[in-house]
């Protein structure tokens, strides 16, 4: 199978590991931005095979994990309304809000449904003209084209009972916030390859130059990750700070221009709060005024009580790469997948979930 088995080849992985060991001469800290990369690193044991001088930390690259509590509470308030069919990807159902989650809303009678595409929600709105269908649009630049396409389709069909609760966020502003933070220890990034298939990677150049950090666009298979790490280590050792593209089989410098066009047609850049990072300027997407009729936040406007994170949850420190999940005192004790305190423990891309699943229990 092309582009899969080749990138799981043990001999190739060993060659890359040897190259990393012979290249590194001092301690370096690299952050992989994407939660999918975190899971692959731990699932394949790469974190245990790297030299001791190299530390990997995990970033805010899980869109479920960084969706703010305010938006989660808003989602649950909308999903509880009797006239609403609330549609979401499955990984959002167990993410805790201030007091509950969408799974409990469904158990209490809310019509919460899992869909596999935002276009499924559009089809549902066609089939259920007497109900209001709301899709929870969560994700980075990767999923924004699909939700934009769904909005365009709903508009073309003239649907009055379809809307979206938008929580799209953008990766580069989060990377900038981490680099600018006083306690930052990240010296290089593995950038998320699937995001760059949409955006390209020219937008990372200013970050690399301003903060003098290597950024390597990286895929998700073991050989991808090891080669991405090797490229980052080489830059660090040589004092370079450039953007390199390890994932050349999928990513082009300019990205997917048609996907960028439809996103720009439907959305505009806005300030956005991130769970764990606070409000970041120009870090999110919102519907343009001409698509305001499809904005569930306005259609179902309501006053929500103030939100508060559980004080013992250190998810924000995990998302910023300040600690590993197993360095949180609540990890595996008062925070488990069955009773999570924060989103990273239940999201399919969450770092805490990866540490739990692959038994990285360092304490």
N, C-alpha and C positions, 0 to 999 in steps of 0.2 A: 504494500500500500504506500503510494508515494506521499511524502511529506508527513508521515506519521511514524511508521516503524523506523525509518531512518533516524529520526530525532529521539528515539528511545534506545539506540544502539549502545550497549554497555561498553564496548571497546572505545567508541567515540567519546563517551562520557569520561572514561578513565584518561584518555588523552587530554581532554580539556582540563580535568582536575590536575593532572601533572603540570600542565602549562600554567595554571593558576599558582600552584605551589612554588614553581621555579621563578615566577615573576614577582611575587609579593615579597617585600623586604621589611615592611613596617605595618602597624595596625591601621586598618581602614574600616569605615562604617558605610555600608551601602543600603539604601532603602529601595525595596521593590514597591512600586506604587499600587499595583493591582492585587486585589484579594484572590483572584484566580491564580496568579503567580505564587502567592503565599501558600495556597493549598498544594500546588504542584511541587514546590520546594520541599514541603514537609512530607507529602505523600511519597515522594521518591527518595527521601532521606538525604537530599542534597545539603541541607543545613548541617547535618552531622558529618559530612564528608569534606567540607571545606576546611582549610587551614585555620588554626586558632587565631591567627592575626586578623582574620576577616570576620567582621560581625555584620549580620543581616538584621535590619529592623524593618518593621512592617508599617506601611503607610495607610492613608485614608482612602484607598482604592476600592472600597466596597460601597456602592451607592445606597444600598439598604442601610448600612451602618451610619452613614452621615446624614440621612434624612432627619431633619430636626423634629424634636418632640412636638412642637407646635403643629407641624404639618401632619404628623401621625395622629394627634388628637383631633385635628380637623377631619381627617379621613374617617375616623371612628364615629364622629358626630354625624357626618354625611351618611355613612353606611348604616347607621341606626334608624334613619328616616324610613317610614313605611313605603313611600312612593319610589324609593331608590333601589336599583340593582347596582351594587358596587363591585367593580371588576378590578382584579389585581393579579400580578404574577404571584405564584405560590410562596415565594420566599419572603413576602411582606406580611403574611398572616400571623406569624408568631412574634413579630418585632414588638417589643413592649413600648407603649406610650406612657403617659403619666400614671394611668391607673389600670389599663387593660390593653388588649390587643384585638386585631380583627377576627381572630379565631373565636374569641369569647363573644364578640359582637354577633358573629354568625350563630353561635350556640344559643344566644339570647333571642334569636329570631330575625336578626338582620339578614338581608339577602345579599350575602357576600359570595362572589363566584371567582374561581381561578380561571384565567384565560392564558393562552400561550402567545397571543399577539394582540396589540391594540385594535387591529382590524376585526378580531373576534368580537370585541365590544361594540364596534360599529354595526356588525351584522346583528348582534343582539338587540341593539336599539331599533333596527329595522323590524325585527320580529316581535318586539314588545312596545308598540307605539304608545301605550297608555302608562308606561313606566319611564322614569328618568334613569338613564344608564350613565354611570360615572366610571371613568377609567383612571386609575392611580398611575400617573406617568412619572416613574422613578427611573433614574439612571444617568450615566455620564453621556458624553457626546456619542457614544456607540448606539444608544437606543433612541436618541432624539429624532433621527430621520424617520423611524417607523411611527412614532407618535405624531410627527408632523404630517406624514402621509395619511394617517387615520383622520386627522382634523380636516385635511383637504377632501378626503372622500366623504366625510359626514357633511361638509358644506356643499359638495356637489350634489349629494342626495337630498339636500334640504332638510336634514334631520333637526328637529327642535328639541328632541329629548336625549341628546348626547352631549356630554361635556367631559372635561379632564381636570383632575386635580394635579397640577404640574409641580414636580419637585426635581427637575433636571438641574444638574450641577456640572461645572467645567473643571477639568483636571489642573491646568497650569496655575490658576490662582491658588489652589490648595498647596501645590508644590512651593509656590512663592511664599505663602504664609509660614510653612514649615522652615524654609531657609532663613526667613527674616526673624523667627522667634528667638528670644534670648538664649534659651537652652538647647538650641539646635545642635545636633551632633552628626547630621547627615552630610557625607562628603561626596556622594555620587548617587545617581538614581538609575534604576531600571524602569523605563517608562512603559506604560501599558500598550502592547502591540495592537490590541483590537480598537482602542481609542484612536490610535494613529492611522488605522486603515480608513477612518472617516476624515480626520483633521489633517493628516500629514504630520510632518514634524518640524516645519520651519518655525512654528510658533514657540518652540522650546529654545531656539537660539538665544533670544534675549536673556532668558533665565541662566543658561549656561555661562554666558559672558558676564552678566552682572554679578552673579554669586560665585563665579569661577568653579563650577562643578561639572563633571562629566555627566551626560545624560545619554543612556543607551536604550533605544527602542528595542524591546525584547519580546519574543514569543513565549510560549507556555509549556513546551515539552522540555524534558531534562536537558537535551543538548542545546536548545535555545537559551535556557536560563544559564547554563554553565558558560556558553560562549558570551552571553551578555555580561556576566560577571567578569570574565577574562578581559573583555574589551574595556570595562570600567576600571579594572585594576591596572591595566596597562596605561591608561590615561592618568590615573592617580600617581603612579610611579614615575611617569614622565613629566608630570606637572602640566598636563594639557587639560583643557575644559571645553570639549566640543560635543556636538550632538552626532551620535553614530546610529546607524540603522542595522541592527542584527537581523531584524525580521523582514528582510528584503523580499522574501517570497510572497508577502502579503501587503506590505506597506510601501507606498510611494511618497516621495517628498511632498507632493501637492495633495495627497489624500484622494478622497472620492468627491470630486467637484459637484457631481449631481446631488449627492446626499447633502453637501454643504449648502447647495442652492435651495433645496426644499426646507431645510432648517431655518435659513435666513428669511425665507418667505413667511414662515409661520411664527417664528420666535424672535425675540430681541434679548440682548444681554442685559442682566440686571444684578443688583446686589442680592445675595442669598445667604441666609443663616445655614451653617453646617453643624450637625451634632458633633461635638468634640472640638470644633475649631472656632466656633462663634460666627459672627457675620463677616463675610468676606466680600469686598467690593468687586463687582463685575464677575461674579463667580457662578452665576446661574442663568437659566433661561426662563422667560415668561412669554405668554401669548401676546402677540402684537394687538394693538387696539382694534384692528379690523376683524380679529377673531375673538373678541371679548365675549360674544354670545356662547362660546364653547368653554368658558372659564368657570369651573365648578366652584372655585373659591369665591367668586362674585355671585354666582347663581344661588349658592347656599350659604350666604354670609351669616355668620353668627359670632357672638362673643364667647370666647373660650377662657376658662380660668388660667391663671399663671401656671407655668410648667416648672417642674423641678426634677432634676436627675437624682437617683438614689445616691446618697453621699458616699457609700462604700464602693460604688462602681467607679473604676478607673479607666473606663473605655476611652475617654478623651486622651489619656496619656498613651494608650495603646495606638490610637489612630494617629497620633503625632510622632510615633516612633520613640517616645521617651522611655517606655518600658516594654518588655515582652508580656504577653498575656499571663504567663505563669508567675510573673513577678507581682501580680495583683493579689492581695490577701484574700479577696472574695472568690478568686478563680477556683472552681471545683469544690468550693465549700458552701458559700451562700449563693453562688452563681453557677448554674449548670444549664444544659440545654432544656431540661424539664422546667426549671424555674430561673430563667435568665434575668439578670439585672439590666443588661444592656444589649443592644443589637448585635455586636460582634460575636456573641455567644450563640445566636440562632441563625444568623444569615448564612447562606450557603457559601458566601465568600468572606465571611468574618474571620479575623485572625484568631480570636478566642475559640471559635468553633473548630478551626484547624488544629490548634494545640490540643483541644479536648479529643478530637477524633483520632489524631495520630500520636497521642500519648506523649506529648512534650511536657512532662510534668517535672519542672526543674527544682521545685521547692522540696 
